[in-house]
């Protein structure tokens, strides 16, 4: 992963960018490595934090949503990647049962 990050960050280093916007919530997982390659002077804007903060604000303004989410007390996680892999990573961040993880890919 380190070699891939270094290769993909070359253009930003060459252009001497001062700010980088991470365009996917997945990049949060490698943000420290990106920061290390680009250096501490490069400001990284992480949309994952922005999305989480906005959702938190929204839920505070709409407490009725929490009641709706608890109805039935069942959670389902849908992923476009392998459900097994998603569960192995996801169970570290949220208490999720393996049976609650399903593929979001529809085979036609």
Number of C-alpha atoms within 10 A of each C-alpha: 8 10 8 8 15 16 11 11 15 13 11 14 15 8 8 11 13 14 13 15 11 16 12 10 13 11 15 16 9 12 15 12 15 21 16 12 17 23 12 10 10 18 14 17 14 17 17 16 12 12 12 11 12 12 12 12 11 12 13 12 10 11 10 10 12 11 9 10 11 10 8 7 7 8 12 12 17 13 16 11 12 13 19 15 10 18 22 12 10 17 12 9 9 9 9 16 13 16 12 13 19 18 14 13 11 6 4 3
